Amino acid sequence: MMEQSEPKFEKYVFVCVNERAGGERVSCGGTFCGKELSEKLKEAVKTAGKAGSIRVSKSKCLDVCEEGANVLIYPDNLWLSHAELADIPAILAKLGIQP
Ligand code: FES
């Protein structure tokens, strides 16, 4: 039976890493930097000692592919589009992590 409980983490960061075959619609993981962004954000959160409270999760398509790479932060309800690796410090700042 389904149970309801409080989220385990304070924040969830969903980074789209979806890939598509060539010739199809663009994708965060295939066209843009979604995969590397996900990995580097996860590393940075861990380095900051926040891995126990902030969960960086890989996401499949969020259906705004042309605006990739896309990052969604809950419970803040922040949608970050056109995210690049150079934006990592700004994303961390939105998570309350200062470099
Ligand atoms: S592939 Fe990332 S939003 Fe569609």
Backbone and ligand atoms as CSV (ligand in chain L), in Angstrom:
chain,resi,resn,atom,element,x,y,z
A,1,MET,N,N,0.843,-1.196,0.000
A,1,MET,CA,C,0.000,0.000,0.000
A,1,MET,C,C,0.878,1.245,0.000
A,2,MET,N,N,0.466,2.224,-0.736
A,2,MET,CA,C,1.235,3.471,-0.832
A,2,MET,C,C,1.295,4.178,0.515
A,3,GLU,N,N,2.444,4.756,0.791
A,3,GLU,CA,C,2.625,5.536,2.010
A,3,GLU,C,C,3.090,6.934,1.649
A,4,GLN,N,N,2.747,7.893,2.458
A,4,GLN,CA,C,3.206,9.277,2.265
A,4,GLN,C,C,4.131,9.647,3.406
A,5,SER,N,N,5.220,10.314,3.074
A,5,SER,CA,C,6.162,10.725,4.103
A,5,SER,C,C,6.837,12.011,3.678
A,6,GLU,N,N,7.651,12.563,4.548
A,6,GLU,CA,C,8.406,13.770,4.214
A,6,GLU,C,C,9.549,13.392,3.273
A,7,PRO,N,N,9.940,14.290,2.371
A,7,PRO,CA,C,11.083,14.002,1.504
A,7,PRO,C,C,12.350,13.759,2.316
A,8,LYS,N,N,13.188,12.886,1.839
A,8,LYS,CA,C,14.440,12.578,2.540
A,8,LYS,C,C,15.424,13.738,2.466
A,9,PHE,N,N,15.417,14.462,1.355
A,9,PHE,CA,C,16.364,15.553,1.155
A,9,PHE,C,C,15.659,16.906,1.235
A,10,GLU,N,N,16.417,17.928,1.603
A,10,GLU,CA,C,15.850,19.284,1.675
A,10,GLU,C,C,15.564,19.821,0.284
A,11,LYS,N,N,16.466,19.519,-0.652
A,11,LYS,CA,C,16.290,20.000,-2.021
A,11,LYS,C,C,16.607,18.875,-3.007
A,12,TYR,N,N,15.898,18.935,-4.126
A,12,TYR,CA,C,16.154,18.010,-5.229
A,12,TYR,C,C,16.494,18.831,-6.461
A,13,VAL,N,N,17.594,18.459,-7.109
A,13,VAL,CA,C,18.034,19.146,-8.320
A,13,VAL,C,C,17.947,18.145,-9.468
A,14,PHE,N,N,16.986,18.341,-10.337
A,14,PHE,CA,C,16.806,17.440,-11.470
A,14,PHE,C,C,17.505,18.040,-12.681
A,15,VAL,N,N,18.497,17.334,-13.174
A,15,VAL,CA,C,19.251,17.794,-14.342
A,15,VAL,C,C,18.912,16.860,-15.503
A,16,CYS,N,N,18.366,17.432,-16.554
A,16,CYS,CA,C,17.995,16.597,-17.710
A,16,CYS,C,C,19.256,16.109,-18.425
A,17,VAL,N,N,19.349,14.798,-18.591
A,17,VAL,CA,C,20.486,14.193,-19.287
A,17,VAL,C,C,20.011,13.396,-20.501
A,18,ASN,N,N,18.768,13.618,-20.873
A,18,ASN,CA,C,18.177,12.829,-21.958
A,18,ASN,C,C,18.951,12.996,-23.268
A,19,GLU,N,N,19.090,11.889,-23.973
A,19,GLU,CA,C,19.772,11.898,-25.276
A,19,GLU,C,C,18.831,11.368,-26.344
A,20,ARG,N,N,19.004,11.894,-27.546
A,20,ARG,CA,C,18.242,11.382,-28.683
A,20,ARG,C,C,19.205,11.064,-29.824
A,21,ALA,N,N,18.727,10.230,-30.716
A,21,ALA,CA,C,19.533,9.898,-31.894
A,21,ALA,C,C,19.671,11.122,-32.784
A,22,GLY,N,N,20.744,11.160,-33.546
A,22,GLY,CA,C,20.978,12.277,-34.454
A,22,GLY,C,C,19.824,12.470,-35.424
A,23,GLY,N,N,19.509,13.719,-35.715
A,23,GLY,CA,C,18.425,14.013,-36.632
A,23,GLY,C,C,17.087,14.182,-35.965
A,24,GLU,N,N,16.981,13.731,-34.695
A,24,GLU,CA,C,15.742,13.932,-33.959
A,24,GLU,C,C,15.805,15.286,-33.261
A,25,ARG,N,N,14.818,15.564,-32.453
A,25,ARG,CA,C,14.780,16.811,-31.683
A,25,ARG,C,C,16.052,16.927,-30.832
A,26,VAL,N,N,16.511,18.156,-30.622
A,26,VAL,CA,C,17.704,18.346,-29.803
A,26,VAL,C,C,17.446,17.813,-28.394
A,27,SER,N,N,18.515,17.591,-27.631
A,27,SER,CA,C,18.349,17.048,-26.281
A,27,SER,C,C,19.411,17.609,-25.343
A,28,CYS,N,N,19.043,17.657,-24.066
A,28,CYS,CA,C,19.956,18.217,-23.061
A,28,CYS,C,C,21.245,17.404,-22.948
A,29,GLY,N,N,21.116,16.071,-23.072
A,29,GLY,CA,C,22.283,15.216,-22.919
A,29,GLY,C,C,23.036,14.992,-24.207
A,30,GLY,N,N,22.361,15.158,-25.347
A,30,GLY,CA,C,23.008,14.909,-26.625
A,30,GLY,C,C,23.505,16.169,-27.301
A,31,THR,N,N,22.710,17.216,-27.241
A,31,THR,CA,C,23.052,18.473,-27.909
A,31,THR,C,C,23.743,19.426,-26.954
A,32,PHE,N,N,23.246,19.456,-25.725
A,32,PHE,CA,C,23.763,20.404,-24.737
A,32,PHE,C,C,24.583,19.657,-23.677
A,33,CYS,N,N,24.921,20.328,-22.607
A,33,CYS,CA,C,25.895,19.796,-21.636
A,33,CYS,C,C,25.250,19.081,-20.446
A,34,GLY,N,N,24.013,18.603,-20.601
A,34,GLY,CA,C,23.285,18.043,-19.462
A,34,GLY,C,C,24.036,16.973,-18.675
A,35,LYS,N,N,24.671,16.048,-19.387
A,35,LYS,CA,C,25.329,14.939,-18.674
A,35,LYS,C,C,26.502,15.427,-17.836
A,36,GLU,N,N,27.338,16.256,-18.439
A,36,GLU,CA,C,28.503,16.765,-17.697
A,36,GLU,C,C,28.056,17.705,-16.581
A,37,LEU,N,N,27.018,18.485,-16.859
A,37,LEU,CA,C,26.491,19.396,-15.845
A,37,LEU,C,C,25.991,18.610,-14.632
A,38,SER,N,N,25.293,17.527,-14.876
A,38,SER,CA,C,24.787,16.690,-13.795
A,38,SER,C,C,25.936,16.145,-12.944
A,39,GLU,N,N,26.948,15.621,-13.629
A,39,GLU,CA,C,28.082,15.035,-12.903
A,39,GLU,C,C,28.827,16.082,-12.087
A,40,LYS,N,N,29.073,17.232,-12.684
A,40,LYS,CA,C,29.855,18.267,-11.996
A,40,LYS,C,C,29.063,18.911,-10.857
A,41,LEU,N,N,27.768,19.058,-11.032
A,41,LEU,CA,C,26.943,19.593,-9.947
A,41,LEU,C,C,26.929,18.628,-8.765
A,42,LYS,N,N,26.809,17.352,-9.084
A,42,LYS,CA,C,26.794,16.334,-8.018
A,42,LYS,C,C,28.114,16.362,-7.248
A,43,GLU,N,N,29.213,16.442,-7.979
A,43,GLU,CA,C,30.532,16.513,-7.334
A,43,GLU,C,C,30.645,17.743,-6.444
A,44,ALA,N,N,30.169,18.884,-6.958
A,44,ALA,CA,C,30.288,20.141,-6.216
A,44,ALA,C,C,29.456,20.114,-4.933
A,45,VAL,N,N,28.265,19.526,-5.028
A,45,VAL,CA,C,27.411,19.422,-3.845
A,45,VAL,C,C,28.082,18.515,-2.812
A,46,LYS,N,N,28.681,17.435,-3.290
A,46,LYS,CA,C,29.380,16.511,-2.386
A,46,LYS,C,C,30.581,17.204,-1.745
A,47,THR,N,N,31.357,17.923,-2.553
A,47,THR,CA,C,32.533,18.632,-2.043
A,47,THR,C,C,32.146,19.668,-0.982
A,48,ALA,N,N,30.975,20.259,-1.169
A,48,ALA,CA,C,30.495,21.262,-0.214
A,48,ALA,C,C,29.922,20.628,1.050
A,49,GLY,N,N,29.907,19.307,1.104
A,49,GLY,CA,C,29.398,18.616,2.286
A,49,GLY,C,C,27.889,18.622,2.389
A,50,LYS,N,N,27.210,18.810,1.244
A,50,LYS,CA,C,25.746,18.921,1.258
A,50,LYS,C,C,25.046,17.710,0.645
A,51,ALA,N,N,25.801,16.650,0.387
A,51,ALA,CA,C,25.201,15.485,-0.271
A,51,ALA,C,C,24.090,14.845,0.566
A,52,GLY,N,N,24.107,15.093,1.863
A,52,GLY,CA,C,23.070,14.519,2.724
A,52,GLY,C,C,21.777,15.316,2.717
A,53,SER,N,N,21.833,16.534,2.191
A,53,SER,CA,C,20.625,17.373,2.211
A,53,SER,C,C,20.180,17.839,0.825
A,54,ILE,N,N,21.083,17.754,-0.155
A,54,ILE,CA,C,20.724,18.163,-1.517
A,54,ILE,C,C,20.990,16.991,-2.455
A,55,ARG,N,N,19.970,16.547,-3.136
A,55,ARG,CA,C,20.088,15.410,-4.036
A,55,ARG,C,C,20.103,15.886,-5.487
A,56,VAL,N,N,21.197,15.620,-6.181
A,56,VAL,CA,C,21.282,15.924,-7.612
A,56,VAL,C,C,20.912,14.647,-8.367
A,57,SER,N,N,19.824,14.700,-9.107
A,57,SER,CA,C,19.325,13.518,-9.810
A,57,SER,C,C,19.268,13.750,-11.306
A,58,LYS,N,N,19.606,12.713,-12.042
A,58,LYS,CA,C,19.492,12.783,-13.494
A,58,LYS,C,C,18.016,12.655,-13.867
A,59,SER,N,N,17.602,13.490,-14.777
A,59,SER,CA,C,16.224,13.451,-15.242
A,59,SER,C,C,16.177,13.075,-16.721
A,60,LYS,N,N,15.102,12.451,-17.110
A,60,LYS,CA,C,14.837,12.272,-18.538
A,60,LYS,C,C,14.156,13.542,-19.042
A,61,CYS,N,N,13.643,13.497,-20.235
A,61,CYS,CA,C,13.154,14.704,-20.901
A,61,CYS,C,C,12.074,15.444,-20.104
A,62,LEU,N,N,12.256,16.759,-20.000
A,62,LEU,CA,C,11.298,17.638,-19.328
A,62,LEU,C,C,10.466,18.409,-20.354
A,63,ASP,N,N,10.642,18.092,-21.608
A,63,ASP,CA,C,9.848,18.603,-22.725
A,63,ASP,C,C,10.031,20.094,-23.028
A,64,VAL,N,N,11.204,20.595,-22.711
A,64,VAL,CA,C,11.571,21.946,-23.172
A,64,VAL,C,C,12.983,21.849,-23.753
A,65,CYS,N,N,13.169,20.845,-24.576
A,65,CYS,CA,C,14.484,20.432,-25.065
A,65,CYS,C,C,15.277,21.564,-25.709
A,66,GLU,N,N,14.596,22.394,-26.481
A,66,GLU,CA,C,15.290,23.472,-27.188
A,66,GLU,C,C,15.897,24.493,-26.224
A,67,GLU,N,N,15.478,24.479,-24.967
A,67,GLU,CA,C,15.995,25.428,-23.977
A,67,GLU,C,C,17.083,24.813,-23.111
A,68,GLY,N,N,17.573,23.621,-23.491
A,68,GLY,CA,C,18.558,22.930,-22.680
A,68,GLY,C,C,19.899,23.636,-22.584
A,69,ALA,N,N,20.657,23.248,-21.641
A,69,ALA,CA,C,20.373,22.195,-20.683
A,69,ALA,C,C,19.420,22.725,-19.610
A,70,ASN,N,N,18.500,21.866,-19.183
A,70,ASN,CA,C,17.483,22.256,-18.212
A,70,ASN,C,C,17.748,21.673,-16.843
A,71,VAL,N,N,17.509,22.520,-15.825
A,71,VAL,CA,C,17.699,22.135,-14.430
A,71,VAL,C,C,16.456,22.583,-13.662
A,72,LEU,N,N,15.931,21.687,-12.844
A,72,LEU,CA,C,14.724,21.973,-12.073
A,72,LEU,C,C,15.043,21.758,-10.599
A,73,ILE,N,N,14.766,22.763,-9.781
A,73,ILE,CA,C,15.102,22.681,-8.356
A,73,ILE,C,C,13.818,22.716,-7.526
A,74,TYR,N,N,13.647,21.662,-6.706
A,74,TYR,CA,C,12.512,21.578,-5.789
A,74,TYR,C,C,13.016,21.484,-4.374
A,75,PRO,N,N,12.289,22.025,-3.370
A,75,PRO,CA,C,10.935,22.582,-3.479
A,75,PRO,C,C,10.897,24.053,-3.878
A,76,ASP,N,N,12.011,24.612,-4.294
A,76,ASP,CA,C,12.051,26.035,-4.650
A,76,ASP,C,C,11.236,26.349,-5.907
A,77,ASN,N,N,10.968,25.303,-6.693
A,77,ASN,CA,C,10.228,25.487,-7.939
A,77,ASN,C,C,10.966,26.442,-8.883
A,78,LEU,N,N,12.278,26.226,-9.008
A,78,LEU,CA,C,13.107,27.043,-9.899
A,78,LEU,C,C,13.411,26.264,-11.164
A,79,TRP,N,N,13.175,26.897,-12.272
A,79,TRP,CA,C,13.454,26.276,-13.565
A,79,TRP,C,C,14.599,27.058,-14.200
A,80,LEU,N,N,15.715,26.381,-14.435
A,80,LEU,CA,C,16.877,27.024,-15.042
A,80,LEU,C,C,17.062,26.445,-16.438
A,81,SER,N,N,17.014,27.289,-17.434
A,81,SER,CA,C,17.168,26.827,-18.813
A,81,SER,C,C,18.437,27.418,-19.416
A,82,HIS,N,N,18.853,26.840,-20.533
A,82,HIS,CA,C,20.089,27.257,-21.202
A,82,HIS,C,C,21.270,27.216,-20.225
A,83,ALA,N,N,21.233,26.296,-19.292
A,83,ALA,CA,C,22.312,26.185,-18.308
A,83,ALA,C,C,23.567,25.626,-18.967
A,84,GLU,N,N,24.693,26.193,-18.594
A,84,GLU,CA,C,25.984,25.754,-19.108
A,84,GLU,C,C,26.902,25.432,-17.936
A,85,LEU,N,N,28.040,24.812,-18.234
A,85,LEU,CA,C,28.967,24.455,-17.160
A,85,LEU,C,C,29.435,25.700,-16.411
A,86,ALA,N,N,29.553,26.808,-17.119
A,86,ALA,CA,C,29.996,28.050,-16.482
A,86,ALA,C,C,28.982,28.574,-15.470
A,87,ASP,N,N,27.766,28.047,-15.518
A,87,ASP,CA,C,26.717,28.487,-14.587
A,87,ASP,C,C,26.747,27.722,-13.267
A,88,ILE,N,N,27.617,26.755,-13.129
A,88,ILE,CA,C,27.634,25.936,-11.916
A,88,ILE,C,C,27.737,26.781,-10.645
A,89,PRO,N,N,28.636,27.761,-10.568
A,89,PRO,CA,C,28.679,28.571,-9.339
A,89,PRO,C,C,27.336,29.264,-9.054
A,90,ALA,N,N,26.671,29.744,-10.092
A,90,ALA,CA,C,25.371,30.410,-9.893
A,90,ALA,C,C,24.305,29.411,-9.445
A,91,ILE,N,N,24.355,28.203,-9.986
A,91,ILE,CA,C,23.396,27.175,-9.567
A,91,ILE,C,C,23.649,26.805,-8.108
A,92,LEU,N,N,24.917,26.656,-7.759
A,92,LEU,CA,C,25.252,26.339,-6.362
A,92,LEU,C,C,24.772,27.444,-5.436
A,93,ALA,N,N,24.911,28.696,-5.871
A,93,ALA,CA,C,24.455,29.825,-5.046
A,93,ALA,C,C,22.948,29.734,-4.811
A,94,LYS,N,N,22.210,29.298,-5.823
A,94,LYS,CA,C,20.762,29.140,-5.663
A,94,LYS,C,C,20.438,28.031,-4.673
A,95,LEU,N,N,21.391,27.130,-4.479
A,95,LEU,CA,C,21.209,26.037,-3.504
A,95,LEU,C,C,21.764,26.428,-2.145
A,96,GLY,N,N,22.217,27.656,-2.012
A,96,GLY,CA,C,22.748,28.118,-0.737
A,96,GLY,C,C,24.184,27.729,-0.501
A,97,ILE,N,N,24.887,27.340,-1.573
A,97,ILE,CA,C,26.283,26.932,-1.462
A,97,ILE,C,C,27.153,28.033,-2.081
A,98,GLN,N,N,27.974,28.633,-1.289
A,98,GLN,CA,C,28.883,29.670,-1.795
A,98,GLN,C,C,30.241,29.040,-2.099
A,99,PRO,N,N,30.874,29.462,-3.200
A,99,PRO,CA,C,32.179,28.891,-3.545
A,99,PRO,C,C,33.253,29.232,-2.500
L,1,FES,S1,S,15.896,16.528,-23.588
L,1,FES,FE1,FE,16.022,17.831,-21.826
L,1,FES,S2,S,14.086,18.765,-21.772
L,1,FES,FE2,FE,13.933,17.366,-23.430
